Amino acid sequence: MSDKKEFYIKLKDQLDETTSFPADYLYKFIVPTDGNQVNEVEELFNNTGAVIKTKKSKTGKYVSVSIVLKIENSEKVISYYKKAEKIKGIISL
């Protein structure tokens, strides 16, 4: 079994044990500033009612993107992570 698949199975179990859905879920990503990645992350959560905050790093090379979104279940949480991992250079926290 792949590490990613294992990671998502563990994450789902943890979310189901610790979270009462629907719940506000905080996504945190770090993306490089040299491309269009911040816009790609924002597009991913567009029209969802998400609250998105961005903050540039001290060096200006990266942007921290925090997203708070009301989520219905653990599968939905994971689906956004899987969509986000396709963005070049993104780091999920």
PyMOL commands that set and color helices and strands:
alter all, ss='L'
color gray80, all
select helices_A, chain A and resi 3-18+37-44+74-84
alter helices_A, ss='H'
color red, helices_A
select strands_A, chain A and resi 23-32+51-56+62-71+91-92
alter strands_A, ss='S'
color yellow, strands_A
deselect
rebuild
show_as cartoon
